[in-house]
Amino acid sequence: MDSTIMDYNLNIRAIFWRVEKLYSNQEIISRTYEGIKRYTYRDFSLRVRKLASFLKQKGLAGERIATIAWNTHRHLELYFAVPLLNGILHTVNVRFHPTEMDYVIKEMGDKAIFKDKDIEYKNDSITSFILDEKYDEEVEVQEPFAEFPDVDEKQGAIACFTSGTTGKPKGVIYSHRSVFIHSLSLMAKDVLGISSSDTVMTIVPMFHISGWDTPFASLMTGARLVLPGPRPKAEDIVNMIKSFGVTIAIAAPTVWIDVVHYVEKEKGDLSPLKAVVTGGAEPPLGLIKKLSEYGVKTYHAWGMTETEAIATINKSDDINRLSEQGYPIPGIETALIDVDGKELPWDGRSVGELVVRGAFVTKRYFNSPSNILHNNTWLRTGDVVKIKEDGSIKVVDRLKDLIKSGGEWISSVDLENAIMSYEKVLEAAVVGVPDEKWGERPVAFVVKKPGVEVTEEEIINYLKSLNMFAKWQLPDKIIFIDSIPKTSTGKLDKKAMREMVKKFIEKKG
Ligand code: AMP
């Protein structure tokens, strides 16, 4: 039987209604090349309407529009104006190689590019706008767009390509509905608990999975939003936390490692920050403990481009449990399967692949007709996990990164975390390299902390002292480097590291 409830599209217009009508004096603060821009939700909403008229005047209403931009108010205005006109905002990863940018822009069929001025990219076949003061003026003189269409909630709103360590990037398109529901879920107290009394700083790039939807969630609930602009360094981040009273900030673990390092060096602190949201990779326990010493809680999130960022969360008060990826947020279901696709129990011991389904999970890639779901139901995450009886997930490894030695598995993540818990180590990454006898053997890359000396033997002895690893699980070789190669989204670039080991071995002859 049909319900008696009215049809109401969960779309960007429904979010915009709140921004414009309810919180008009709340602030958006944005760091730009021209300095700090502060304006109210009221002024922001007016700008969105003027930008919509600008897009219409240029023949771009309802089109696919690429942005190659940092986290700024100008980018945020496009986040609203483009989908409000039933277009798709394609956030291009600024760290992509120009040939990759060419590829994704062509693949999406974008009609225009809005680009920050310092990003080197040229595409003569498409109209380009530079996000600068001249552009501001051109938008400012427009009449505000009067009435936005009530876009069907199933329509695409935002497009994002996964970086991937191999092959061409694959496109994912989030719908109006998925953005709405994900943002709503993020607001829940047991998820991020963003409220109108918070000042939120989205440091995770708005060019990758729409800043994990935290700009939308913040504006939906009337929080003050701080956008840290182009290439923010640890010093900028700490200054903004202090100057604008940031209470909750979202960034990958590497950013927080830098921030904590900076604060220690400067003998400063992190007040008034209450919590950091981190994910994309497992935050080292040492980092979580350091943040806690500064009075900052860690909310550990897990997710993928294909799950519209955050899909599980761990906000445990027990620091030792915070390396778990935690519980599925409302709108997500999880299960554990073995290599044959058979479901495994949630007993905290069984190891299998995590599969997920839900209101913001991808079923196919853009421009590809084939459904990628297992049994037409579950998205295979490629992450190897254990699930406790209470539903809390612990990532053990990624399928592609497990090291198989003599028919037995070695967890590169466990080794990395153990090496990183050594006081002289800043960062570590472990890769499996081909070995004639054993199939694969682990090799570790280590970045030592500045100003200390550390040897290979010292690290191996430390690992032995932890009593966590069998002898055959210890790395065969430790290579000291200045920085760990990362992919364009800041993940460990294991492919590049495997190449480095190959060259290293060749050189040794
Ligand atoms: P991406 O689509 O680039 O965001 O990458 C998603 C992948 O990053 C996941 O499948 C995981 O392998 C990894 N990942 C994301 N969050 C976490 C986390 N909290 N802990 C460990 N790995 C993570």
Boltz pocket constraint, residues with backbone or C-beta under 6 A from the ligand:
constraints:
  - pocket:
      binder: B
      contacts: [[A, 162], [A, 163], [A, 164], [A, 278], [A, 279], [A, 280], [A, 281], [A, 282], [A, 283], [A, 300], [A, 301], [A, 302], [A, 303], [A, 304], [A, 305], [A, 306], [A, 325], [A, 381], [A, 382], [A, 383], [A, 395], [A, 398], [A, 489]]
      max_distance: 6.0
